[in-house]
Amino acid sequence: MTAFNVTASNWPIFSFIGIPGLEVAQIWIFIPFCLLYLVALVGNVLLLILVKAEKSLHEPQFYFLAMLAYTDLGLSLSTIPSVLAIFWFDIHHVGLDACLTQMFFIHTLSSVESGVLVAMAFDRLVAICEPLNYTRILTHYTVACLSGAALIRGVTLMTPLPFFLRIFPFCGANILSHSYCYYPDVLNLACGDVTFSSAYGLVFVLCTFAVDVVFILVSYMKILGTVMKLGSQDRNWRSLCTVLVFYMPLISLAVLHCYSRDTPPILYTTMSNAYLLMTPQLNPLVYSLKSRQIQAALCKQFLVPCVTAGK
């Protein structure tokens, strides 16, 4: 009987809370959520179409943009099922396998996106600080290596985490704090000694997001120094703002889970939605629409007169 209980506890049902205190208005809340997802999907798909169709966009910086669009699409499609189930169909339960699958894709794609942001920062660093060597350094092979490294790193580091969670029994109410499965959130519900799993999760964060943030900030500081020496205006700070929008909610979520047990649930929900809803929308706008080449390609595809000045 004991063995049966342990086995059963390893196959729990988790419950999403949606937005605490606003359960009655869930169906109305879904409308802006749906619009946000639609903007993210349309924006990133359009970007991919433009990069594929226009030969003028077959350059390293636009290949990285395409990679970023793929990860944003993956993140959106990974969270849509649970968000749709909660706010539209009022379904708040998910099984262990489905939860771990969603968690794997969300965290893996987040790691890949972080790596792509590093590659894009490196691209701008070379373009501004070493313009004469840009074509020699940023070759198609280099782009493929950087993109592949981001993907391999994310998959390799994330793969053990679902297996760690499967060995633990879950013996509580199993109520999740977000509209999707998030590793620290699920780990907090596990019974038993989770020290090793928690430490590995910290290593995962340090080897991905922490290292990436440092490299990106150093790159943009170097870019700023070069731009100031040249006395020219630069628009890369808008890109840095989008980088901060990606990392700040992510870091805040990790801090809230680690150090604040009494944080209001609505704060968790707000930060998690900002993390996975805002960046897929902002990336096509900030990284693409600020580029005259993207604007020209957009006008060409839709046969709209377009006046562009400069790059």
C-alpha positions as a LaTeX table, in Angstrom:
\begin{tabular}{lrrr}
\hline
Residue & $x$ (\AA) & $y$ (\AA) & $z$ (\AA) \\
\hline
Met1 & 0.00 & 0.00 & 0.00 \\
Thr2 & 2.91 & 2.34 & 0.78 \\
Ala3 & 4.50 & 1.66 & $-2.60$ \\
Phe4 & 1.14 & 2.30 & $-4.30$ \\
Asn5 & 0.77 & 5.64 & $-2.52$ \\
Val6 & 4.25 & 6.76 & $-3.53$ \\
Thr7 & 3.62 & 5.77 & $-7.14$ \\
Ala8 & 0.31 & 7.59 & $-7.23$ \\
Ser9 & 1.82 & 10.70 & $-5.68$ \\
Asn10 & 4.32 & 10.85 & $-8.52$ \\
Trp11 & 1.47 & 11.42 & $-10.98$ \\
Pro12 & $-0.21$ & 14.50 & $-9.53$ \\
Ile13 & $-2.67$ & 16.93 & $-10.99$ \\
Phe14 & $-1.51$ & 20.55 & $-10.87$ \\
Ser15 & $-3.87$ & 23.52 & $-10.72$ \\
Phe16 & $-3.34$ & 26.90 & $-12.35$ \\
Ile17 & $-4.68$ & 29.87 & $-10.42$ \\
Gly18 & $-5.11$ & 32.28 & $-13.34$ \\
Ile19 & $-5.27$ & 35.82 & $-11.97$ \\
Pro20 & $-6.09$ & 35.80 & $-8.23$ \\
Gly21 & $-9.12$ & 37.86 & $-7.29$ \\
Leu22 & $-10.30$ & 38.27 & $-10.88$ \\
Glu23 & $-11.74$ & 34.82 & $-11.49$ \\
Val24 & $-15.16$ & 36.24 & $-12.37$ \\
Ala25 & $-13.72$ & 38.41 & $-15.14$ \\
Gln26 & $-11.51$ & 35.70 & $-16.64$ \\
Ile27 & $-13.33$ & 35.52 & $-19.97$ \\
Trp28 & $-12.96$ & 39.29 & $-20.42$ \\
Ile29 & $-9.33$ & 39.22 & $-19.38$ \\
Phe30 & $-8.68$ & 36.69 & $-22.12$ \\
Ile31 & $-9.60$ & 39.21 & $-24.82$ \\
Pro32 & $-6.51$ & 41.45 & $-24.29$ \\
Phe33 & $-4.43$ & 38.30 & $-23.76$ \\
Cys34 & $-5.64$ & 36.98 & $-27.09$ \\
Leu35 & $-4.82$ & 40.28 & $-28.79$ \\
Leu36 & $-1.31$ & 40.25 & $-27.30$ \\
Tyr37 & $-0.71$ & 36.72 & $-28.55$ \\
Leu38 & $-2.09$ & 37.62 & $-31.97$ \\
Val39 & 0.24 & 40.62 & $-32.25$ \\
Ala40 & 3.20 & 38.46 & $-31.21$ \\
Leu41 & 2.37 & 35.68 & $-33.68$ \\
Val42 & 1.67 & 37.98 & $-36.61$ \\
Gly43 & 4.71 & 40.17 & $-35.95$ \\
Asn44 & 7.17 & 37.29 & $-35.71$ \\
Val45 & 5.72 & 35.33 & $-38.64$ \\
Leu46 & 5.86 & 38.47 & $-40.79$ \\
Leu47 & 9.48 & 39.00 & $-39.81$ \\
Leu48 & 10.36 & 35.44 & $-40.83$ \\
Ile49 & 8.62 & 35.88 & $-44.17$ \\
Leu50 & 10.49 & 39.10 & $-44.87$ \\
Val51 & 13.91 & 37.64 & $-44.00$ \\
Lys52 & 13.28 & 34.62 & $-46.21$ \\
Ala53 & 11.84 & 36.56 & $-49.16$ \\
Glu54 & 14.19 & 39.55 & $-49.34$ \\
Lys55 & 17.78 & 38.93 & $-50.44$ \\
Ser56 & 18.77 & 42.29 & $-48.98$ \\
Leu57 & 18.02 & 40.84 & $-45.54$ \\
His58 & 20.31 & 37.84 & $-45.99$ \\
Glu59 & 22.82 & 39.26 & $-43.53$ \\
Pro60 & 24.01 & 38.09 & $-40.09$ \\
Gln61 & 21.98 & 40.61 & $-38.07$ \\
Phe62 & 18.75 & 39.58 & $-39.82$ \\
Tyr63 & 19.52 & 35.88 & $-39.46$ \\
Phe64 & 19.76 & 36.48 & $-35.71$ \\
Leu65 & 16.46 & 38.36 & $-35.88$ \\
Ala66 & 14.90 & 35.35 & $-37.58$ \\
Met67 & 16.28 & 33.06 & $-34.86$ \\
Leu68 & 14.83 & 35.39 & $-32.25$ \\
Ala69 & 11.47 & 35.30 & $-34.03$ \\
Tyr70 & 11.50 & 31.48 & $-34.00$ \\
Thr71 & 12.12 & 31.40 & $-30.25$ \\
Asp72 & 9.42 & 34.00 & $-29.63$ \\
Leu73 & 6.96 & 31.95 & $-31.65$ \\
Gly74 & 7.94 & 28.87 & $-29.67$ \\
Leu75 & 7.44 & 30.66 & $-26.36$ \\
Ser76 & 4.04 & 31.97 & $-27.41$ \\
Leu77 & 2.88 & 28.57 & $-28.68$ \\
Ser78 & 4.16 & 26.89 & $-25.49$ \\
Thr79 & 2.05 & 29.07 & $-23.22$ \\
Ile80 & $-1.08$ & 29.48 & $-25.36$ \\
Pro81 & $-2.57$ & 26.04 & $-24.43$ \\
Ser82 & $-2.62$ & 26.67 & $-20.67$ \\
Val83 & $-3.63$ & 30.34 & $-20.97$ \\
Leu84 & $-6.42$ & 29.43 & $-23.39$ \\
Ala85 & $-7.59$ & 26.62 & $-21.09$ \\
Ile86 & $-7.68$ & 28.91 & $-18.04$ \\
Phe87 & $-9.22$ & 32.09 & $-19.38$ \\
Trp88 & $-11.46$ & 30.71 & $-22.15$ \\
Phe89 & $-12.50$ & 27.19 & $-21.15$ \\
Asp90 & $-12.10$ & 27.61 & $-17.36$ \\
Ile91 & $-9.88$ & 24.52 & $-17.19$ \\
His92 & $-7.36$ & 24.87 & $-14.38$ \\
His93 & $-5.84$ & 21.39 & $-14.15$ \\
Val94 & $-2.87$ & 19.79 & $-15.90$ \\
Gly95 & $-1.17$ & 16.42 & $-15.53$ \\
Leu96 & 2.47 & 15.86 & $-14.64$ \\
Asp97 & 3.67 & 14.91 & $-18.13$ \\
Ala98 & 1.93 & 17.85 & $-19.80$ \\
Cys99 & 3.29 & 20.20 & $-17.15$ \\
Leu100 & 6.87 & 18.95 & $-17.51$ \\
Thr101 & 6.64 & 19.13 & $-21.30$ \\
Gln102 & 5.46 & 22.73 & $-21.21$ \\
Met103 & 8.11 & 23.58 & $-18.63$ \\
Phe104 & 10.85 & 22.05 & $-20.78$ \\
Phe105 & 9.94 & 24.07 & $-23.85$ \\
Ile106 & 9.46 & 27.34 & $-21.96$ \\
His107 & 12.79 & 27.17 & $-20.15$ \\
Thr108 & 14.71 & 25.80 & $-23.12$ \\
Leu109 & 13.39 & 28.47 & $-25.47$ \\
Ser110 & 14.05 & 31.17 & $-22.87$ \\
Ser111 & 17.65 & 30.00 & $-22.67$ \\
Val112 & 17.92 & 29.94 & $-26.47$ \\
Glu113 & 16.49 & 33.45 & $-26.71$ \\
Ser114 & 18.99 & 34.66 & $-24.14$ \\
Gly115 & 21.80 & 33.14 & $-26.21$ \\
Val116 & 20.47 & 34.78 & $-29.37$ \\
Leu117 & 20.40 & 38.15 & $-27.61$ \\
Val118 & 24.08 & 37.61 & $-26.77$ \\
Ala119 & 24.81 & 36.82 & $-30.42$ \\
Met120 & 22.97 & 39.96 & $-31.51$ \\
Ala121 & 24.94 & 42.06 & $-29.03$ \\
Phe122 & 28.15 & 40.55 & $-30.42$ \\
Asp123 & 26.97 & 41.33 & $-33.94$ \\
Arg124 & 26.40 & 45.00 & $-33.08$ \\
Leu125 & 29.70 & 45.13 & $-31.18$ \\
Val126 & 31.66 & 43.96 & $-34.21$ \\
Ala127 & 29.65 & 46.15 & $-36.62$ \\
Ile128 & 30.31 & 49.33 & $-34.62$ \\
Cys129 & 33.71 & 48.70 & $-33.06$ \\
Glu130 & 35.32 & 46.66 & $-35.88$ \\
Pro131 & 33.40 & 47.63 & $-39.05$ \\
Leu132 & 36.29 & 46.82 & $-41.39$ \\
Asn133 & 36.45 & 43.24 & $-40.10$ \\
Tyr134 & 32.69 & 42.69 & $-39.89$ \\
Thr135 & 32.32 & 40.50 & $-42.99$ \\
Arg136 & 35.40 & 38.49 & $-42.04$ \\
Ile137 & 34.22 & 37.81 & $-38.48$ \\
Leu138 & 30.44 & 37.47 & $-38.95$ \\
Thr139 & 30.33 & 34.85 & $-41.68$ \\
His140 & 27.46 & 32.43 & $-42.33$ \\
Tyr141 & 29.48 & 29.78 & $-40.50$ \\
Thr142 & 29.84 & 32.04 & $-37.45$ \\
Val143 & 26.10 & 32.77 & $-37.44$ \\
Ala144 & 25.32 & 29.05 & $-37.62$ \\
Cys145 & 27.77 & 28.26 & $-34.82$ \\
Leu146 & 26.43 & 30.95 & $-32.49$ \\
Ser147 & 22.81 & 29.97 & $-33.14$ \\
Gly148 & 23.59 & 26.27 & $-32.78$ \\
Ala149 & 25.50 & 26.87 & $-29.56$ \\
Ala150 & 22.54 & 28.74 & $-28.07$ \\
Leu151 & 20.21 & 25.87 & $-28.97$ \\
Ile152 & 22.53 & 23.10 & $-27.76$ \\
Arg153 & 23.22 & 24.91 & $-24.49$ \\
Gly154 & 19.53 & 25.36 & $-23.76$ \\
Val155 & 18.56 & 21.78 & $-24.56$ \\
Thr156 & 21.55 & 20.24 & $-22.75$ \\
Leu157 & 21.16 & 22.20 & $-19.53$ \\
Met158 & 17.38 & 21.91 & $-19.41$ \\
Thr159 & 16.99 & 18.20 & $-20.21$ \\
Pro160 & 17.83 & 16.90 & $-16.67$ \\
Leu161 & 15.32 & 19.16 & $-14.91$ \\
Pro162 & 12.10 & 17.28 & $-15.84$ \\
Phe163 & 13.73 & 13.99 & $-14.78$ \\
Phe164 & 14.67 & 15.52 & $-11.42$ \\
Leu165 & 11.05 & 16.47 & $-10.81$ \\
Arg166 & 9.70 & 13.04 & $-11.78$ \\
Ile167 & 11.52 & 11.33 & $-8.88$ \\
Phe168 & 9.76 & 13.45 & $-6.24$ \\
Pro169 & 6.34 & 12.75 & $-4.76$ \\
Phe170 & 3.86 & 15.64 & $-4.63$ \\
Cys171 & 1.76 & 15.57 & $-1.51$ \\
Gly172 & 0.11 & 19.00 & $-1.27$ \\
Ala173 & $-2.60$ & 20.99 & $-3.00$ \\
Asn174 & $-0.29$ & 21.38 & $-6.04$ \\
Ile175 & $-1.50$ & 24.87 & $-6.88$ \\
Leu176 & 0.80 & 26.66 & $-9.35$ \\
Ser177 & 1.46 & 30.39 & $-9.08$ \\
His178 & 1.40 & 31.09 & $-12.82$ \\
Ser179 & $-0.61$ & 30.43 & $-15.94$ \\
Tyr180 & 2.03 & 27.94 & $-17.06$ \\
Cys181 & 4.47 & 25.44 & $-15.54$ \\
Tyr182 & 7.60 & 27.12 & $-14.17$ \\
Tyr183 & 10.45 & 25.04 & $-12.72$ \\
Pro184 & 10.93 & 26.79 & $-9.33$ \\
Asp185 & 7.16 & 26.89 & $-8.91$ \\
Val186 & 6.77 & 23.13 & $-9.50$ \\
Leu187 & 9.85 & 22.36 & $-7.39$ \\
Asn188 & 8.36 & 24.23 & $-4.42$ \\
Leu189 & 5.44 & 21.78 & $-4.47$ \\
Ala190 & 7.64 & 18.66 & $-4.32$ \\
Cys191 & 8.00 & 16.68 & $-1.11$ \\
Gly192 & 11.39 & 15.48 & 0.06 \\
Asp193 & 14.91 & 16.83 & $-0.13$ \\
Val194 & 15.08 & 19.11 & $-3.18$ \\
Thr195 & 18.48 & 20.60 & $-2.36$ \\
Phe196 & 20.28 & 19.10 & $-5.36$ \\
Ser197 & 17.50 & 19.97 & $-7.80$ \\
Ser198 & 17.34 & 23.50 & $-6.46$ \\
Ala199 & 21.12 & 23.85 & $-6.75$ \\
Tyr200 & 21.05 & 22.57 & $-10.33$ \\
Gly201 & 18.34 & 25.09 & $-11.16$ \\
Leu202 & 20.61 & 27.82 & $-9.79$ \\
Val203 & 23.50 & 26.52 & $-11.91$ \\
Phe204 & 21.21 & 26.58 & $-14.94$ \\
Val205 & 20.39 & 30.24 & $-14.32$ \\
Leu206 & 24.02 & 31.19 & $-13.68$ \\
Cys207 & 25.32 & 29.37 & $-16.77$ \\
Thr208 & 22.74 & 30.97 & $-19.02$ \\
Phe209 & 21.02 & 34.18 & $-18.01$ \\
Ala210 & 23.60 & 35.53 & $-15.54$ \\
Val211 & 26.52 & 35.06 & $-17.93$ \\
Asp212 & 24.49 & 36.40 & $-20.84$ \\
Val213 & 23.44 & 39.56 & $-18.98$ \\
Val214 & 27.05 & 40.36 & $-18.13$ \\
Phe215 & 28.22 & 39.89 & $-21.72$ \\
Ile216 & 25.35 & 41.96 & $-23.13$ \\
Leu217 & 25.91 & 44.84 & $-20.71$ \\
Val218 & 29.65 & 44.84 & $-21.37$ \\
Ser219 & 29.00 & 44.80 & $-25.13$ \\
Tyr220 & 26.63 & 47.74 & $-25.00$ \\
Met221 & 28.97 & 49.71 & $-22.75$ \\
Lys222 & 31.74 & 49.13 & $-25.30$ \\
Ile223 & 29.36 & 50.20 & $-28.08$ \\
Leu224 & 28.45 & 53.34 & $-26.15$ \\
Gly225 & 32.12 & 54.20 & $-25.67$ \\
Thr226 & 32.84 & 53.82 & $-29.37$ \\
Val227 & 29.78 & 55.84 & $-30.39$ \\
Met228 & 30.72 & 58.67 & $-28.03$ \\
Lys229 & 34.24 & 58.77 & $-29.42$ \\
Leu230 & 32.88 & 58.97 & $-32.95$ \\
Gly231 & 30.44 & 61.69 & $-31.93$ \\
Ser232 & 27.57 & 60.00 & $-33.81$ \\
Gln233 & 24.02 & 59.18 & $-32.79$ \\
Asp234 & 23.14 & 55.58 & $-32.14$ \\
Arg235 & 19.83 & 53.75 & $-31.86$ \\
Asn236 & 21.05 & 50.58 & $-30.19$ \\
Trp237 & 19.77 & 51.71 & $-26.80$ \\
Arg238 & 16.28 & 50.81 & $-27.90$ \\
Ser239 & 17.56 & 47.27 & $-28.35$ \\
Leu240 & 19.07 & 47.38 & $-24.87$ \\
Cys241 & 15.68 & 48.42 & $-23.47$ \\
Thr242 & 14.12 & 45.31 & $-25.00$ \\
Val243 & 16.92 & 43.19 & $-23.53$ \\
Leu244 & 16.09 & 44.60 & $-20.10$ \\
Val245 & 12.38 & 43.89 & $-20.65$ \\
Phe246 & 13.32 & 40.24 & $-21.28$ \\
Tyr247 & 15.66 & 39.82 & $-18.31$ \\
Met248 & 14.11 & 41.94 & $-15.56$ \\
Pro249 & 10.83 & 39.97 & $-15.16$ \\
Leu250 & 12.80 & 36.71 & $-15.41$ \\
Ile251 & 15.23 & 37.73 & $-12.67$ \\
Ser252 & 12.39 & 39.11 & $-10.55$ \\
Leu253 & 10.50 & 35.81 & $-10.80$ \\
Ala254 & 13.55 & 33.85 & $-9.65$ \\
Val255 & 14.11 & 36.23 & $-6.71$ \\
Leu256 & 10.46 & 36.09 & $-5.67$ \\
His257 & 10.45 & 32.29 & $-5.66$ \\
Cys258 & 13.71 & 32.00 & $-3.76$ \\
Tyr259 & 13.41 & 34.68 & $-1.10$ \\
Ser260 & 9.78 & 35.66 & $-0.64$ \\
Arg261 & 7.27 & 33.05 & 0.46 \\
Asp262 & 4.63 & 35.64 & 1.45 \\
Thr263 & 4.52 & 37.56 & $-1.83$ \\
Pro264 & 0.92 & 38.18 & $-3.04$ \\
Pro265 & $-0.01$ & 35.67 & $-5.79$ \\
Ile266 & $-1.12$ & 38.47 & $-8.11$ \\
Leu267 & 2.47 & 39.77 & $-8.17$ \\
Tyr268 & 3.73 & 36.38 & $-9.38$ \\
Thr269 & 1.08 & 36.35 & $-12.07$ \\
Thr270 & 1.86 & 39.88 & $-13.23$ \\
Met271 & 5.59 & 39.22 & $-13.49$ \\
Ser272 & 5.13 & 35.90 & $-15.27$ \\
Asn273 & 2.76 & 37.38 & $-17.84$ \\
Ala274 & 5.10 & 40.31 & $-18.44$ \\
Tyr275 & 7.94 & 37.84 & $-18.96$ \\
Leu276 & 6.22 & 35.70 & $-21.59$ \\
Leu277 & 3.80 & 38.14 & $-23.20$ \\
Met278 & 5.75 & 41.36 & $-23.62$ \\
Thr279 & 9.01 & 40.22 & $-25.20$ \\
Pro280 & 7.45 & 38.34 & $-28.18$ \\
Gln281 & 5.65 & 41.56 & $-29.07$ \\
Leu282 & 8.46 & 44.01 & $-28.44$ \\
Asn283 & 11.16 & 42.10 & $-30.28$ \\
Pro284 & 9.65 & 42.46 & $-33.79$ \\
Leu285 & 8.90 & 46.12 & $-33.14$ \\
Val286 & 12.15 & 47.26 & $-31.56$ \\
Tyr287 & 14.62 & 45.07 & $-33.45$ \\
Ser288 & 12.90 & 45.19 & $-36.81$ \\
Leu289 & 10.92 & 48.37 & $-37.31$ \\
Lys290 & 13.91 & 50.49 & $-36.31$ \\
Ser291 & 15.75 & 49.06 & $-39.31$ \\
Arg292 & 15.30 & 50.93 & $-42.58$ \\
Gln293 & 16.00 & 47.68 & $-44.45$ \\
Ile294 & 13.13 & 45.91 & $-42.72$ \\
Gln295 & 10.83 & 48.84 & $-43.43$ \\
Ala296 & 11.81 & 48.87 & $-47.11$ \\
Ala297 & 11.25 & 45.11 & $-47.38$ \\
Leu298 & 7.87 & 45.46 & $-45.67$ \\
Cys299 & 6.77 & 48.18 & $-48.07$ \\
Lys300 & 8.01 & 46.15 & $-51.04$ \\
Gln301 & 6.10 & 43.03 & $-50.00$ \\
Phe302 & 2.85 & 44.94 & $-49.58$ \\
Leu303 & 3.44 & 47.21 & $-52.59$ \\
Val304 & 3.23 & 50.34 & $-50.44$ \\
Pro305 & 5.26 & 53.46 & $-51.29$ \\
Cys306 & 7.93 & 53.83 & $-48.67$ \\
Val307 & 10.52 & 56.53 & $-48.12$ \\
Thr308 & 13.63 & 55.41 & $-46.25$ \\
Ala309 & 16.59 & 57.48 & $-45.29$ \\
Gly310 & 19.75 & 55.82 & $-44.18$ \\
Lys311 & 20.12 & 52.42 & $-42.66$ \\
\hline
\end{tabular}
